[in-house]
């Protein structure tokens, strides 16, 4: 295990763990805002209770997510100093705006929302939670603006071997950001929807507060269906853009060694032999890859061998083919999980419409298991995005091997990897414990107790 392997392993593990919390926060707070909107507009007290219950789970997730983000930033600065020096002038602006504007906005209005139930007017209180939701999405926008630069560098000039931003507007209008941001946001909404749907299904299965949890289940499945379809369309837009920005990633995601021919078939399954650069077995769907790449049923997709020769002519000698098996299968895991979620949301809405949801025990159990599917899809999607860009950290400008800190030893990396993994394990245990405890208490628990003043933070022991 050398320094590069350990640094990549640490970055990958901390990033994936942190990103378990980010989409859940974005999705949960959006659905909480919808619930409170229904309460304010219709005066239905049930939605107020639901907004408090799910809002409490959002606050727990948000707090733990902040801690994981701090750990991620620490290892990023420690292990990737050469990369930080190279792109610091570009990354500085969006990351600073994310911290100083979006995160402060979230934190401020979260406080107002927690303490303001009976201190603010209903409409002002509702505006607070919508501003929190907007803040979480704006945080994602600024982070993705930085990530999009790594995928498709724009708005910079090279000066003394460093990238320096000369056009902030170009960073915000990066074509990669335009296709990446909607895909991530809709994925986050689906994550929140399936979390609420799965927990609601569990409570209905147990016969606890069934009327309330049917309401949250129906809302969650509606958001899940809309988000699932939007994920599919935005994912198609990303695939189409890859043909212009990173055709090697597209070829690797299809295990396409040679040029596809016209029209191009999509490979549903392949037995990949990376050593000999061939597939010993394939199951193909005619015309599908041409449509995925060009939005028409014709067109040739270049293979990795062709692109390798082109990249060598452009960037010099080297291996520009990413880990093909990882890229190929992570893409299919993401797509497969997404298709299951769309089908499940349709089925859930059908059972709700027929008023037979409570009788479908098998489906309710399946919905509990399906809580994990958005997390699997999100993680697989990011693995495909980042691994498929290899060997580049910043595409076309800086390789991953040139990005690591030169003075961080293998022992230091291994020790910090163990320490961070231990910290994340503790945080995961705490989060699961708090979630299970609050879910067991149910919705009515979050109504103010007789000896409490209404509007006080619900269940202060959690925050202490």
Protein Blocks (a to p, Z undefined) as FASTA:
>chain_A
ZZklmmmmmmmmmmmmmmmmmmmmmmmmmmmmmmmmmmmmnopaklmmmmmmmmmmmmmm
mmmmmmmmmmmmmmmmmmmmmmmmmmmmmmmmmmmmmmmmmmmmmmmmmmmmmmmmmmpc
fklmmmmmmmmmmmmmmmmmmmmmmmmmmmmgghiaceehiacdfbfklmmmgmklmmmm
mmmmmmmmmmmmmmmmmmmmmmmmnopaklmmmmmmmmmmmmmmmmmmmmmmmmmmmmmm
mmmmmmmlmmmmnopabanbjaddddfbdcddfknopafbdcddehklmmmmnopaedcd
ddfklmmmmmmmmnopcdfbdcfklmmmmmmmmmmmmmmmmmmmmmmmmmmmnopmmmmm
mlmmmmmmmmmmmmmmmmmmmmmmmmmmpccfbghkacfklmpcfkbcfklmmmmmmmmm
mmmmmmmmmmmmmmmmmmmnommlmpccfkbcehiaehkllmZZ
